[in-house]
Amino acid sequence: MNLALIVTPLLLGTNGFAKKINRPNILICVADDASMRSFGAYGDTYVNTPAIDKLAKEGAVFTNAYNCNPKCAPARACLLTGKYSWQLKEATNHYPHMPAEFVFYPELLAKTGYQTGFSGKGWGPGTFDGDINPAGPEYSTIKLTPPYKGISDIDYSANFAAFLDKKPADKPFCFWLGAKEPHRFYELDSWKSEGKDLKDVVVPPFFPDNSIVRGDLLDYAVEVEWFDKHVGLAIKALEAKGLLHNTLIVVTSDHGMPFPRIKGQIYEEGFHIPFIVYWKGIVLPGRVIDDFVNFPDVAPTFMEVAGLKPHEQMTGKSFIDLLKNTKSGVIDASRDHVLLGKERHDVGRCNDEGTNLAYPVRALRNSQYLYSHNIKPDRWPVGNPEYGFMNCDGSPTKTYITSIKPGAGEYYYFELCFGMRPEEELYNIQKDPNCMVNLAYISGYEAIKKQMRTQMEAELTAQGDPRTLGQGDVFDKYPYMGPGLDYKTGKRTKGNSGE
């Protein structure tokens, strides 16, 4: 199908900006800390997401979508800039200052006639130049009374509707609906008020199976369902304005759920994200796309959706060809893997080399295996224990697991979630999606490990990754712009980890 048949040719005004009515609108709905498995479209059984599941049936479900770096600020930076995390200087880290040199797809679209905005959580946490968030001008003034304490009082869908009311009729729009759920904290036992049942929960094998963990997972489910509610209301707002037929809708999350061994960690559930696309008349209903896509690919895709060339800064690859195709399964055989990584997330890590240190990892995920290189295995992956394992949000699950003492029968769970890690990890994701059995040091896997590491490092070198080029200490030197930390007590002086 020819793109010219989809996007009416642009007219150029005297100012050089592209001007044309009827260019597709773009709505991206981003959950804050929601795992892929938490949506019915991916087979979940205890979280109810009817609005998103309906979009999935009427659009396409991507089964191999990834976030490049599994923490809020770096993942969102990749999404907005179209660059890989290690190409983003300070913004590779969590709670950074966003370098002024980078451009963001909302501002690029705004310059060509799009009305842009966001509600809730845009890019962050961190600081940036100017008054406008990289996700666009903010629309968060309309409030509501949340059903539970942990839920934001921002009425995301009502603010989106107000944005549509304000938008000139002849302008296309690009809007970021950024829920603050299911980020912690949660109102304890909110699941009981929702009539949920502990027996329905599916507990990951890296957690102990008890009522504390099950209840925590159900409290999380309540907040995922709140996100789903606002996605449904946003769709109704589009229908009321007669705009649904010409709007590309993406539903995703920045990374996995805020539980130990998931959020901020280079394991499958931390970086493998939901990604559902609806575009009436373009994306055929019921498609399942198995090609690998990564957050840096989103910005160049949105540029091409708008009939524009991707900005020269963008190193991701547009997947508009996947959207326009009529097939399911693998469409572009070259999209057979993604690169992933992390540097410093939350502070609270130190050794003889200093304080506020990164836990650098680079990884390659293909259709069968995940290979990870933990570049500084002498450092604590989730932060030092004396500072409270700061790269894991506080929760009943965290409290339970960190209270398990050495020698106890359940100490295995502590080691999985908070213990030190070997330099290399290799998992057969087809057989072991929870990354429980490390094959990196088992005889017979040497060739696979070597091939994946060689491929990964060659691609990272071509992308100019400072860590791969031997200059990775720069990531430890970038200033941390978040809440303060009292290293004597291991507690933050203000704010909340993983904002």
PyMOL commands that set and color helices and strands:
alter all, ss='L'
color gray80, all
select helices_A, chain A and resi 3-6+36-38+40-42+50-58+72-81+85-87+89-92+105-110+156-166+190-193+198-200+211-240+244-246+268-271+295-305+320-324+385-387+396-402+411-418+446-462+474-477
alter helices_A, ss='H'
color red, helices_A
select strands_A, chain A and resi 11-12+18-19+25-31+60-66+115-120+173-178+247-253+272-273+275-278+287-294+337-342+350-351+354-355+361-366+369-374+424-428+485-486+491-492
alter strands_A, ss='S'
color yellow, strands_A
deselect
rebuild
show_as cartoon
